Amino acid sequence: MLIYDEVMTGFRVALGGAQSLHGITPDLTTMGKVIGGGMPLAAFGGRKDIMECISPLGGVYQAGTLSGNPIAVAAGLKTLEIIQREGFYENLTALTQRLANGIAAAKAHGIEFAADSVGGMFGLYFAAHVPRNYADMARSNIDAFKRFFHGMLDRGIAFGPSAYEAGFVSAAHTPELIDETVAVAVEVFKAMAA
């Protein structure tokens, strides 16, 4: 059985999630609050024969505090409407690449750095190359990430506080906000290199 955990990637990288980018149809898929437009909601779904095992059709009972909240469902429906608009993912991907490529300017200040992105997700790494596994990530410069994080935060821009976290660009971000973030990052890199 193949289970795709799309809690982070669902709707952020493509309308069909990471599985659509990989050309894979899993047996089950899990989704988090992205299906509720950021509201508390979660779901799983999959093959009919598996889903028929769940109550009331089958003997497996499933319930949860993140199931069926009508406000979250309404927010999720609106989110689906927005992300299905023509050009949504092309724009989201372009903005995310603009951010990742812009922040990669760290190299111009002699700071070992790599960035990557897919859809609306990005990763920032104080390392010679984009990590491909945990061992690569563990060798990255966590202290440099901490200095970067606090430098950005001191200037009014918040990233996730851990070097191990992915970042997200959303429909609320504009090219101007992305450019402002990149400009602040350049200031921080200059300060780090001094």
N, C-alpha and C positions, 0 to 999 in steps of 0.2 A: 504494500500500500504506500502510495506517495502522497504526503501531506505538504501543501505549500503554505507557509506562514507569510501571509501578505499584510500583517499588522503594520509594518512600516512601508512596504512597497505598493500596496493596493491603492490604486487611483493616483499615486504620487509619481509613478514612472510611466504609466500608460493607462488608458481606460480599462484594459484587461489585466492590469497589474504586471508583475514581473513574469508571470507564467506566459502571458501573451508575447512578451519580448523574447522569451526563450523557446516559444513554440511548443510548450508542454501543457497537457491537460492533466492536472493532478486528480487523484481520487477524492481528496478533500482540500478545502481552502479555508483558512481562518482570516478574518478581517477585524480590524479594531475601529477606533472612533472616527477614522476617516470616512466610514460609511454613514456616519451621523453628522457629517459636516463639522467634525471636531467636538461634537457633543458626546456624552457618555453612551456608547452603543457598541456592541460587538456581535459578530455572527460567524457561523461556519456553514459551509454547504458543500455539496459534492454529488457524486454519482447517486442515482435514484436508489439502487439496491442498498447502498450504505445508509442513505437518509431515511429509508423506510424502516430501519432498525430503531429509529428514534420515536419515542412516544408522541402522539397517540397511536401511530401505526405499528410501532414495534415496542419491545420491552425495555428499551433504554430510556430512562427519564433524563431530561435535560432542562435546566432552568438557570436563571442568573439575574443578577441585579442590573446587567447591561442589556437586557432583552426587552424589546418592545416599547420603550419609552416614546410616547407619541410626539413629543417635542423634538427628540433626537431623530426620529424617523422623518419628520417634516423637514428638518435641516438637511438630512441625508438626501431626500428627494430633490431639494433645491440644489445641493451640491452636484448631483447627477445631471441636472439640467444644465448647470454652468459648464461642467467639464466635457459635455458632449458638443459644446459649441465649436463651430469650425475654427481651426487654428489654435485652440486652447493649448494642446500639448506642444505644438511647435513653439508657441510663445513661451510657455513655461520652461521648456528645454533650453531655448535661446537665453532666457534670463539666468537660468542656473549656470549655463556654460560661461556666460559673461561674468558672473560672480567668481566661479572657480578659476577661470583664466586670469581674471583681474587680480585676485588674491595671490596667484602664483607669482606675482611681481616680487615676492619675498626673495626670490633668487637674485634679483638685481641688487639686493642689499647684502649679498653674501650669506644668506640664511638657507640652509638645506631645507627644501620644501617641495611637496608634491600635492596636487589636487586632482580630483576626478569628480565626475557627475554623471547621473543618468536621470532623465526626466526632471523632476523637481527635487531630487536628492543630491547632496554633495558631501564630499569628504575632504578634510584638510589635514595634511600629515606633515609633521616636521621630520622628514626622512628624505633620502635620496630618490626614492621612487614610491609609487603607490603600493601600499602593502597588499599582498595577495593572501595572507593568512595571519593567524594570531602571532606567530613567531616574528614575522616582519613588523607587525604593529608594536609588539613589545620592545623592539629595538629602536623605535622612533624616539625623538627627543621630547619626552613628556614635560620637562621643565620649560622648554621653549614654548610648547603649547600653552602652559599655564601663564607665562609672561604675555603671550599674544592674547589669550582670553581676557586677562585682567586689563591689559592695555586697551582693548576694544571696549570692555565694560566701562572703564573710566572715561571713555569718550562717548558713551551713550549707546553702544551697540552690543547686544547680547547674543552670544553663541551658546550652544550647549557647553556646560562646564567641564566635560570630560573629553580627552583626546580620542576616546573610543566611540564617541557619538556621531551619528550622521546629522547633517544639517538639512533644512528644508526651505525651499523657495515656494511661495504660494501665489495665487492669483491676486492677492493684496499687494504684492511687491511690484514696484514700477521700475523702469530703467533708471530713473533718477535716484531711487532708493538704493539700487544696486551700485550705481556709480558712487554715491555718497559712502557706502560701505567700503568699496574698494579704496577710495581716497583716504578714509580713516585707517584702513589696514596698512596702506603705504606709510602713513605717519607712524604707526606702531612699529612697523619693520625698521624704519629709520631709527627710532628710539632703541629698539632691540640691538641694532648693529653698532650703536654708538659706544 
